[in-house]
Structure formats: C-alpha cells, structure tokens
Amino acid sequence: MSHAKHTLSTDVESLRRRSTTDSSELLWDHEHRGHHRGSQCDRLCAASTHPEMLDTPSPCASHHFGIFTPKCLSTHRLSVPSWCAEDAWQEASCRTTIRAENEVEAHKLANNYKFGFRKWKSHVTERPIEDRSDIVKELYSELNFIKPQTGSLLNAGNVFYAIFFGWWISLFYFLVSLLMFCTIIGIPYGKLCWKLSGYLLWPFGKALQKTSSLVRKCCIKFPNCEAIPEEADEVNQSADLKESTPLLLSPPPVPVDAPINAPYSKKIRYWCRVSTYVWLVMGYVPLVIVHVLACILSWILVFTIPVSKMNARMFTTILLLPPEEIQVRPVKKLPGCETRVLLCCYRAVNWNYYKYTVDGINVFAVNLLSLVIVTLVIGYVDRDNSLVRSEVKFATAVTSIIPLSYYIGMGIASISAQSNFAVGAVVNATFGSITEMTFYITALLQGHRAGSKCYGEIVKAALTGTLLGCILFVPGLCMIIGGCKHREQRFNSRSAGVSSALLFISVGGVFAPTLFSKAYGSLMCEGCSNPTGNNSGPFYCTDCHYDLSENNRSLFLSHIEPLVYTVSVLLPAAYLIGLVFTLKTHSHIYDIHISEGHSHVAINHDPVVHWSRWRALMVLIVATLLTAACADLTTEHIKPIISFSSVSQYFIGVTVLAMVPELPEIVNGIQFALQNNISLSLEVGNCIAVQVCMLQIPLLTLFNAVYDVGFVLIFSDLHLWASIFSVILANYIFMDGKSDYFQGTALVVVYFILLALYFFAPSPLGC
C-alpha cells in the first residue's frame, strides 16, 4: 500500500512539474496543443487521480495562487462517478487553480471574478521570455540566430515580401551601389550594396555574418560547427567563445589566435577613413530613409513585423560596420569556423504577431495611436472641412475611441491589481464608464447648443444599443466561438443569477418613467385628417408620441420628473447593495480564494509591472482627455450623417455609437471563451449592461439636473420592448448553467433581428 502511494505521489509530482512549466502558456496564450479538452465533468473526474490535469477554471472555482488543492476530492476520492452526475455538478463546491506567475497577476485574476470590476485578459506584469513557448519566443527574436529550418522558404508570406517590399528596397541598393562605384573611393561600399541588393530581394535562407578578427577557431575535430549569435561586446568575445566550446571528452578544437589589439586598431582605422564619411553622406542617409519607410509600413501591417525588424537591424547595425567584415552566406553551407551572425530571417509573415506587445500594450493599440493623432490634427486644424470631408472625420474619430478605451482598461486593471479592494472598486466605478459617459455628455451639449432634440434621441439609442449588445451579442458571440472549440461549456448559474436579477432591477427602473408616461400621459400627433369630411368619422393621424415635456408640463413636473429622480437614486443604491452582497456577505457564490502558502511552485514575489500605479493613473487621465476630444469631434461631425443619410438615426446609435467603444471588451470576452472560461465571457457583457442602467443613466440624469440639456428619461416603444424582450431571453438561456454554439446562435440571431427593426424604423422625433 505504501509502495502504491509512493508511486502515485511520484506520478502526481511529475505531472505537477510538467504542468507548472506550461501553465502560463496553457491558460493565457491561445496556442493549439496536441490534446483536446473534454467537458468540464470529464476533467473533474480525471482530477480525482491527477489534480494537476485540471488546467481550466471551473465555474464554481476557487482560484489559488500556487498549487492545486481540490476541496471536493478530499473525502470522496473513491466515489468518482457520483461527482460526475449532473445534479452534483450544480451543488458541489469544487476548487481549481488559476495559475499566475506572481501576486499581482493573481490579484488581477481574482478581480475578474468580482462584481463591478472590469474584466481584463492581458497581463499587467512582465513575463520572463525563457518561460514562454517557442512560438512566443520567436515573436520577440532579434533575427540573429541560425536555427533548424522548418517548412519551405517559398511560401505566400515570403512571396508577399518580394512583391511589396523586396524589389524596391533591392532597387535602391542597386542605385546606391552605382553611386558608390562612381566615387572610386567608395568601391568597397559599392560591392557591399551590390551584395545586399541581391540579399534583400530574397533574404530567406541566407545569413549576414561578420568575420571576427579577434579569435578564429578552425574546427579540426568538428568541421561542421554552427554559427553563434552576434554578441554586443567585442571585448568579451574570447570568454564567450570559450564558454561555447562543446563539453566533450575528445580533444577540443585547436584555436589560432590573432593579436588581441587587432579589432581596436581596425575600428580606429575604419572611422579615420575618408571613404567612411563619403559612405555616410552619399549612401547611408538615403538607405536609412528607405529602411525607415519599410519599417513603418511593415509595422503597421502587424503580421509583417519580421520585415520591420530586419530593416531596423540593417540601418542600426549592419550598414555601420566595415564593408569587408560583412558576408552573405547560405544558411545550409556554413563555413568551418565560428563567425558572427548579424541577420538571419526565415519568414516575412508570422500570423501569431497579434499577440505581440510593447511594454504590455498590444501592438494593434500601439499602431492605432497614430490614428488618434491624425484625428485630432485634421479635426481641429481643418475646421471648415476644406481638406477632409466631415464623414471621414466622423469615421476616424469613432475609430480612435477604440485604442483609447483599451488604454483606459489597461490602466484600470493595473491600478486594481496593485491596490486593495476599496481603491480598485473606486477606480472601476470612476473610470469604468468614462468612455461612454464622455461621448454621451458631449453629444447632449452639442444638441443643446444646436437646439436639436436629435442628439438626445441618438444618446438614448446608444444607451439601448449598448444594453442590447451586451445582453445578446457579446454573450452570443462568445458562446459560438467557445462552443466551436470546446463543444459544451459550463458556468456558475448562481453568479449568473445575481447578474440576471440586477439586470431585471435595472431595466425595470430605467423604463419605469416610460411605462408611467404611457399610462397617464396624453398621446400627441403631428397631423390628423378626416377624408370623409364627417366630424364623427375616423381621423387618420401621423407621428403620434407622448410629448410630456412640452404639452403637459404639469404632469411632467408633478409626477414624471420626481419619478425619474427617485429611480436615479434607487438604481445606484441597488448597485451598491449588489457589490456588498457579492463581494462581502455572499462572496462564496463566486468562491474566489487566493493562497500563497504550501506551494511547490517557484513563485516570483517581486514582479515587474508594466505600469506603476502613478503611471497608470497618468495614462487614465491622458486617455480620458483624448477620449473627450475624439467624442467632441464625433458629435460635431455626425450632423451630416444624421441629416442626409438614408439610414435611420436609431440604427446609427444602436450600432456604431454603442458597440465601437466596447470592442476591447468584446475581444476580452472572446479570449475568455477560447480559454474555456465562459463564466467571465458572460460577466463581461452583464457587467457593462448593469453599469449602463445603474450608473451611466443616473449620472446623465444628475448631469441634466445640474445643467439642463433636455435629456428626459422617456424612451420610445422600440427601445422599451426590445430591452425587456432581450433581458427575458438572456435569462432563459442562462438558466441551466450550460452553453454551446446553438444557444449563442439564438442570441446573435435575435440581436440581428432587432438591428433590422432599427434599420427600417423611421427617424425619431426631432431628426
């Protein structure tokens, strides 16, 4: 018996070590593995023997910072089938692991499960590159290693490089080589440019190598030695070569040493040459311009970042070396001595570069910052639209809100992960809806200055569109994508029930004044006619509505307005009660637990955060100001679209203005679904929907009370019934605690049906 226990513990420890090595990549990098994850129940059963195999968060999970400690396996290890029953799944209090590299990441992951906190997928701390997978390591490679070639060099990406980059870069090198040949003194550089012209036309499978004059190790015993990567410090080259000598029992290669001061004297002679400065003026400068242009173009395309790295290395390193030290050699035909590798590229396109980050910021968000700058320049410099049309300014201003929303989310996650619960709750409540609130307030102010009610109707359409999108489209899309990969996904129905109850409360409160106005208000019509000419005959009326604010001021001031203010106080109060319920008194519903003790995993207790709290706060402030500027340009240039467009203003509000700022949240939800964590995917949409009703609308009502911009909390019939139907349908779908792609398809189809209603609906009053 003891021998069996020892064998089992040995196997478990082996699995723990193996799962620890790959834990971060399994959970947080969406790379395909060889195995296929089964249903949650199957993994729960398998965990009874090997707990470390349960590598996916369960819906009723407690999330440890460290090793796996399953609560449900402590007393019932022998009754495994009973735990796989459908009813037992809903009742069992099971614990699983969310493996985090450090305490800050563990705190961020725990915040994702807290009600009222913004869900964030990206890391807020630096991750050691040696702990990443080979695919991710390749993304951050400096292209100075010769590695075993995998796949054919003649692929679509490399052909794309030759067509769109290679030929014109090679042409410029050819022209520069002719120019250097004409100078006579620059003939060595002309020869170099001639060689590089052929290399840059098709650089794949070739290597730029630097012949070292410090030490040459002519390998007698091992003639086919590999090239070593380039070292930055020439003085320490001897030690590097010594350490790179193979540790074998056979006699080592016999090195032939050159004088130790040779590189230093050659470096001095190189910078004392007249030809060097002729090259820098006549050849280097135009080639730098060419390479910088290629760098910018390839970086913007994201997936061609290897081309950008290759061009950057050309003008920062290679073109500043003596021409006689640079050699172009095929990778398959390495010389019989160790030489430096300056550049070696195998692929021009890598589809995994969507994961690439710069200081923790996704590369797409980095690239879109240039769009923000362009938007502000053309928006505030060209005020009379003489250079750029108003429609183009509107499109760029709306798109610019996407990266700014990403930076706001990153700042909120960074501060919350490094702070206590109170600070995190305040930051999430303050900045969580700042993007939407900025747009709504600027739109209301623009409508107040223009004396148009259309802007207020567009704001109501955007509020309703955000509500519908977060209830139907975001969960439905996540269910479809997650269901296609994982077949069936499960989530905590109790936590989803809390969000559903809050949604019912919030929707009922928001639309209570609308229902009240329809029960006690007067129906007003723009025009009525009687074709029969008989006063007792039927009248045909058009454009009928409940216009309480103008035609029935007594009812509005005595009844409707007090009801609006009452609702605006009760909804935030219900939000606070929900926070206390889910985070304090009934936190076991989410079953979140972070533990640092008794861990066999080496944990980094000194994490290096991408953004400190002060830096994150500054980013939040700057991003908020830029968002306000872009929102101002959006509302300023939306007038031609709402005035002359054949599309209903309802449709513009519920689609473009409602969902574009939420794109980073949609991406986070999809990533959680791919990770088989559908609970967080659903919470992404529910959290936004609850904040729209319980925070954003009361704040807009408060703003209207302080500065009257004509915002009245009375929605159209289309907004009312679409929202109520969506909440009922979503609660019906979430009832069983399971999801698949069919349920997601149902939600998305209903969402598109409602969009069709808005598309064909007539324009709202005042537009």
N, C-alpha and C positions, 0 to 999 in steps of 0.2 A: 504493500500500500504506500509506504514511504517512497519507494522507488518510483511508483506511478506519479505521485505528487511532485517528485523532483523532476521527472520528465515533463510533466505538464507545465510546471513553473519555468523550466528551461525554454520550452516552446513559446510560452507567453512572453518571456523576456526577449526572446529573439524577434518575435513579432513586434514588440514594443519598440525595440531599437530600429527595426526596419520602417515601421510606421512613423516614428519620430523624424527620421531623415526626410521622408517625403510628405510630412504632414502639411507643411505650409503650402506646398505646391498642389497637393490633392484638394485642399479646401479653397484656396484663394486664387490660384491660377487655373483658368479653364482650359487645361490641356488634356487631350484624349489619352486615356490609359488603356491598357490591354484588356482589363476586365470590365464587365458590365454590372452596374449596381442594380440589385434587385429591389423589391419593395421594401418598405420600412420594416414590415413584420418579419421578413426573411432575415434582415440584418439583425434584428433584435434577437431572433433565435440563435443566429450564429454567434452573437456576442456572449452567449452563455458559456461557450467554450473558450473563445478568444475575444475578450472585450475590446482589444485594440482594433479589431476589424470593423468596429462600428465607427466609421470615419465621417459620417454625415449627421448633422444636427437633427434630432428628432423634435417633433412639435411640442412634446411635453418635457423638454430637456432642461437640465441644469448644467450650466456651462462652466467648467472648471478651468482654471489657469494651471495646467500641468497634466497629470496623468488621468487616465480614465478610472472612475470609481462608480460602477453601476449600482444604484440602490436596489433596483428590482431583482438583482441576481444574488443578493447576499443570503437570502433564506430559502429561495426556491430554485436552486440550481438544477435539481433533478426533475422538476416539473416544467420542462421547457414547453411542451405543446400547449399547456394552459395559458401561457403568456402570449401565445400567438393567436388566441381567439379574438374575434372582432370586438366583443364587449369588453374583454380585459384590456384591450388597447386603449380604450377611452378612459378607463379607470386607473390604470397603472401609473404610478409616479416614477417614471424612468429617468435616469440621468445619463447624459452622454457628454462628450468632450467637444469643445471648440478649442482647437489647439492654436495658441497665439505665441508669437516669438518673445513677447515681453509684457510687462504690466500695462503699459499704455495701450497696446493693441487689445489686450484682454478687456480693459475698461471700455474701449470703443465698441467692441463686440457686444458687451453687456448693455451698453446704451442703445444699441439697435433694437433690443427687445423691450425697452422701456417705453411706455405710452407717452406720447408727446415729444419724443426725441426723434430728430431727423435720422432716417436710416442711411448709412453710408457704407459703401463697399470698399473703397480704396484704402490703402494703408496710410497711416499718419506718421509712421516711423520708417527709418531706413532699414532695408533688409540686406543682410550680407550676401554678396554676389556668389560666394562659394556655396551657400545653402540653396541656391536656386537651381532649377532644372537646366539641362543642356540647351533647351530651346530658348530660355530666357537669357542664359549666359551669352548666346550668340547675338542677341539683340544689342548687348552692351559691349560687344567686342570692338577693338580698335583696328581690326583688319590687318593685324601684323603677325598672325600666326599661320603657319602651314599645318593643315590638319588633313586627315584622310578624306578624300573626295567621296561624296555620296550623291548619286544621281548624275544625270547628263548635264553638261555645261550648255548644251544647245536647247534651251527652254524658252518659254514665252517671255519671261521676265528679262532675260538677257538679250533677247531679240528686241524687246521694247527699249532697252537701254541703247542699243546700237542705232535704232531708228530715231529716237528722240533726244539723245544726248551724245552718243559716241562720235557720230560723223562730224558734227560741227566743232566739238572740242578737239578732235583729231585734226580738223582743217586749220584751226587756229595755231596749233603746234607746228604744223607744216609751214605755215606762213612765217611764224617766228623763226623757225629753223633757217628759212631762206634769208631772212633779215640778218640773222647772226652770221651766216656764211658770208654775207656781203661786207661785214665789218672786218673780216680777216682775223682780227684779234679774238673774236668770239666763236671761232670754228669749233672748239670743244663743246660749247653750249649748243651750237647748231647740230652737232652729231647727237647730243643728248635729246634735243627736241625732236629730231628725226626718229630716234628710238621710241620716245614717249608717244609720238604721234601714232605709231603702229600699236603700241601697248594700249592706249586709251580708246582706240577704235574697238577693241575686243580684249579687255583686261582679264577675262576669266580663265583660270587655269594657268596663269602666269604670276610671277613674283618679282617685285623690285627688291633687290638685295644690295647691301652695302658691303664691299670688301674691306675687312678690317686690317689695318696695318700694325696693330698693336701685337696681336698673337695670332698665328695661324697654326692650327692643329691638323697637320696632314695625317689623316687616319690610315695607319698601316694595317692595323688589325681589323678595323671596321670601316671599309671604304664607302659604304652607303649610309653615312650618318645623316640625320635630319637637320634642317636648318633651325636655329634657335631664334626666338622672338627678339625684336630690337630692344636694347637696353638704353635707358636715357642717359646714364652717366658713363662716360668713356673711361674715366679714371679707374672705376671699379670693375673693368671688364675682365681682368685677369682672374679675380676672385670668382666672378660669375662663371667663367669657363671652367674653372677648377671644380666648382660645385656641380656643374652639369656633366662631368665626366662619368660614364657608366660605371657603376659599382659592381664589377665582375672580378672573378678570381684570376682571369687571364691577364697577361701583361697589358698595361694601358697603352694608348697611342703615344707615339713619340712626338712632342711638340717642337717646332722650330721657332724660337723666339726672336722677334725683331727688337731693335732698340726701343727702350721704354719711352724715350722722349720724341719718337718719330711723329706720333699723332699731333702733339702740341706744336712742333715746328711746322708741320704741314698746315695746321689750322691757321697759324700766323701768316704763312706764305699765301694761303688762299685769300685772306682778307686784305693782303697787301697787293694783290694783282690788280692791274688796270682792267683786265677783262672781266673781273668780278663786278665792278661798278658799271661797266658797259652793259653787262647782262642784267643787272638790277634795274637799270633805267629803260633799256630798249626791249628786253624780253620778259623780265619778271613781272613788271607792272601790268602790261596787257593780259598776261596769263592769269594774274590774280583776279582781274575783273571777270574773265571768262569763268574761272572756278567759283568765284563768289556767286555769280548768276546761276551756275549749275547747282550750287549748294542750296540756294534759296528755292529754286524750282523743285528740286528733288525732295527737300524737307517739307514743303507744302503738300506734296503728294503722299507723305507719311510712309507708304509702303516701299518707297524707293529711298529711304534714309541711308541704306548702304552706299548708294551713289553719292549722297551728301557727305558722308564720312570719307569716302575715297577722295573726293575733290578737296575737302578741307585738309586732308593729310598731304595732298600734293603741294599746295601753296604754303603750308605752315612748316613742312619738314623737308620734303624731297627736293623742291626747287631751290632750297637754300644750301644744299650740300655741294661739294666739288663734283663736277660732272664725271671725272674719271672714277669716282667711287660708286657710281650707280650702275647696276647691271640689271638687265631684263632676262630672266631665265624661265623656261617652263618648269612648272612645279614637279612634273614627273621625272625630270632629268636634273636632279640636284648634284652639285659638284661634290668632290670627295673631301671637302673640308667644311668647317662650320663658318657660316657667314651671317651677316645681319639680314633680317627680313624687314624691309621698310613698308611694303604693302602687298597684300595678297587677298584677292576677292574672288569668291566663287559664284555668288548670286547677286544680281542687281535689285531684285524684288523679294521681299520677305513679308508674307501676309500676317505674320504674328506681331508686326510692329504697332498694331492697335493697342498693345499692352505697354508700349514704351512710355516712360515717364521722365520728366525733367524736374528734379527736386520735389518729387512726389506728385507732380501735376501731369495729367495725361497729355500726350502730345497733341491731340486734337484741340484741347483747351488752350494750349500754348499757341498753336497756329491761329486760332480764332481771335486772339488778342489783337492781331494786326487788323482784323475786320472792325473791331471796336474803335481803333484809332482812325481808320478810314471813315467810319460812320460819323464820328464826331467832327472830323475835318470838313467833310462835304456838307454836313448838316448845318454847322454854324458859320462856315465861311461863305458858302453859296446860299445865302438866304433867299434870293429871288428865283432860285431854280433855273438859272441860266446855263449852268454846266451839266447838272444832273437832274433828271426828272423826279418829281415828287414820289412817284410809285417806287422808284429804285431806292430812294432814301427810306421809305417806309419798310421795304423788304430788308435792307441792311440793318436798320435799327432794331427790328424784331429779332433778326438772327443774332445780333450782338448780345441780346439778353441771355442767350444760351450759355456762352462761356462765363459770363458774369454770375449767373446762377450756380454754375459749377464751383467757382471760387468762393462764393458765399457758403455753399455746402461744405467745402473742404475746410473753411475757417471755422464753421460751427463744430464740425467733427473734431478738429484739432483742439479747440478750447475745451470742449466737453470731455475729451479723453484725458486731458491733463488737469482737470479740475474736479471738485466734488460735485455731489448731486445738485445742490442748490444753484451753484454757478452754471452748471450745464442746463438746468431747467430754465433759468432766466435767459441764457443766450439763445436757446432754442425757441422760447416764446417770443423773444425780441426780434431776432433775425430770421426765424424760420419762414415767415411770410413776407419778408421785406421786399422781395422781388415783385410779387403780385400787388402788394399794397402801394408800392411806388407807382406802378402803372395805373391802378385804379384812381388814385388821388390826382395824378397829373391829367388823366382823362376827364375827370369831373371838373377840375379847374379850367381845362381848355374849353369844355362845353359851357361853363359859366361865363367865361369871357366872350365866347361866340354867341351866347344867348340861345343855344340849341339844346333841346332835350335828347337829341340822338345819342350824344356821348353817354348820358346816364343809362339809356337803354343798352348800349353796347357794353357798359360795365356790368349790367345785370346779366347780359348774355354770356359774358366772360366768366362771371361767377358760376352761373348754371353749367357752362361748358366744363369748367374745372371739376365741378361736382360730378357730372355725368362721366367724364373721362376717368376720374379716379375711382369711381364705383364700378364702372363697366369695362372700359377699355384697358386700363393698366392691369387689373387682376386677370381679365380675359386673355390678354396677350401673354402674360407670364404663365398662365395655365397651359396655353397652347405650346409655347416653347419648352417649358419644363416637362409637359406631358409627352411631347415627342421624344425627349431624351430619356425620361425615367418612367414612362408608361403610366404609373399612378403615383401621386404624391399625397401625403397626409399632413395635416396641420392641427394645431391645438384649437379645437372647436370652442373651448371655454374662453380663451383670449379673443377669438374672433367674435364670440357672442358679446363681449364687452364693447368692442368697437361697433358692432351692429346696433346695440342698444343706444350708444351715443349718437349714431347716425340717425336713428329714429327720432331721438330727442331733438337733435339739431335741425333736421328737416322740418319737423313739426313746428319748432319755434320760429324758424325763418319764414315759413309760409303761413303762419298764423294770421298776420295782418292781411295777407291776400285773401284768405278764406273769410275773414271778418268783413272785408270790403265787399265781397260778393254777396254776403248775406244781408248787409244793411245799407250798402251804397246804392246810388242811382245809376242806371245804365244811360250813358250819353252816346249819341250818334252824331256823326258829322252831317249827314244829309238824309232826308226821308222824302219819299214821293208816293203819290197815290194815282196810279194810272187810270183808275176808274172814274176819278173826279167826285166820288161819293165820300163824304167825310166819315161815314160809318164803315167804309170798305177797308181792306187791309193796306197798310203802309209798308213800303219797302225801304229799309234803312241800310246804310253802309257805314263801315268803320265805327262800330259800336265798342265802347270801352267804359271802364269805371274811372272817371277822372275826378277823384275826390279832392285833389289839392286845389282846384280852381273853382269848380262849380258847386261844391258842397263843403265850404270851409268850416262850417260849424261842426259837422260830423267828423271831419278830419282832425280839427284841433281838439275836440272834446273826447274823442274816442280812439281814432286810429293812431294819432301821434303818441298819446300816453301808452298805448299797447306796444308800439314799436320800441319805445324806451324801456318798457318793462321787459320785453323779450331780450333786448340788448344787454340787460343786466343779468337776466337769468341764464342765458347761454354761456357766458364766461364762468359763472358760478358753477354750472354743471360741468364745465371743462375742468375746473379746479377739483371738484369732487371726484371726477374720473381719475385725475392724477393721484389723489390721496388713496383712492380705492385700489388702483393697480400697482402703485409703487410702494405703498406703506402697509395698509391693513390687509390686503389680499394679494401680496406680491407672489404668493405660491402659485397663483394661476399661471404665471409665466415661468416659475420655477428656475430662476436665474441664480446661480451660485458661482462665485469666483474663489478659487482656493490656490494658495501658493505653497502650502506645506506638503510634505511627504511626496515629493515629486522626484522621479528618477531621471527627469529630463533636464538637461543643462539649459537653464533659463537665463536670458540676458536681462540683468536687473538694472543696467544703465543704458536704456535705449536712446538712440539719437533720433529725435523728432525732426520731421521735415520743417515744420513751422512751430516756433515757440508761441506761447500764449500772446505775447505782445505783438509778434509779427502777424499772427492770425487775426488779432484784433485790428491791426492796421489794414490788413487785406480786406477784412469785412467792411471797414469804413470806406476805403477807396472803392471797392466793388459796389457798395451801396450808392455812392455818389455817381459813379459811372452808369449804374442802372437807372438812376433818376434822370440823367442826361439822355440816355437812349430812350427811356419811356416818354420823355418830353418830345423827342423827335418823332417817335411813333405816333403819338396823339396829334402832333402838328401836321403830319403828312398823311394822316388817314382820311382826311376830308375828301380828297378827290376820289378815293376808293368807295366811300360810303355814299357819295353824291352821284357818281356816274357809273358805278358798277352795276351790272345786271344781277349780281349775286345778292341775296338777302343779307342785310346787316346782321341778322340773327346768326347766319352761318359763319360770317367772319368772326363774330365774337366767340362762338362756342368752339371754334376750331383753332384758328391761328392765334388769337389773343389769349385763349385759355390754355392750350396744350404746349405751345412753344416754350414758355418758361419752365415747364415741367419735364422737359426732355432728359435732363440729368437724372431725375428721379425715376423715370421710365427705364433708363439704362441700368440703374441700380437694381430695380425690381427684376429685370431680365437676368442679370448676373446672379442674383439670389436664387432664381428659379433654376438656372443651369446648375447651380451648386446643390440642388435638391433641398433647398430651404424655402419652400413655398410659403411658410408662415410669414417670413419677412417680406416676401413679394406682396402678399395681401395687405400687410400692415403699411407698406409704402403708400398705397392708394387710400386706405382708410384714414391714415394719419393726416394726409392732405385734405381729404374731404371733411373731416371733423374740424380741422383748423379753419377751413373756408367758412363753415357755418357758425362756429363758436368763437372765433377770434376775428377773422377778417371782416365779416359783415357787421358785427357790433362795433368794430373800430371805425368803419365807414360811417355808421350811424352817429357815432360820437363826433367824428370829424364834421359831419353835416350839421350837428347841433352847435358846434363852435363856429364854423364858417359855412353859412348856408350856400350850398352849391346845387340845391334842387334834387338831392338824392332821396327818394321815397322808397321805403321797403315794401313795395307792392309790385309783384311780378305778373307777367302775362300768364294766360291759361296754359300756353305751351310749356313754359318753364315749370309751372306748378305740377302738371300731370306727368311730365317726363321725369322729374326728380322723384316724385312719390313712387312711380312705377319702377324706376331703377333701384331704389332702396329695397323695395319688396322683393324684386327678382334676385338681387345680390344676396339678401338674407336667406332666401330659399336655396340658392346654390351653395352657400357656405354652411348649411345646416348639418351635413353629415360628416364634416371634417375631412373630406377627401376631395381630390381634384384630379382631373385628366383633361386631355386636349378637347374632348367633346364639350364639357362644361365651359371651358374657356371660349370655344367657338360660339356657343349660345350667347355668352355675354358680349362678345365682339359683334356678332350679327345684330343683336338688339341695339347696340351703340350706333352702328351704321344706319339702321332703320331710323333712329331718332335724328341722325345727321341729315338724312334725306328729308325728314319733315321740316327741319330748319332751312334746308336749301331751297325748298319750294314754297316756304312760308312767305307771305307778303311782308314788306318792310314795316318795322314797328312805328308807332306814332311819333312824329317829330322828325323822321328821317326822310 
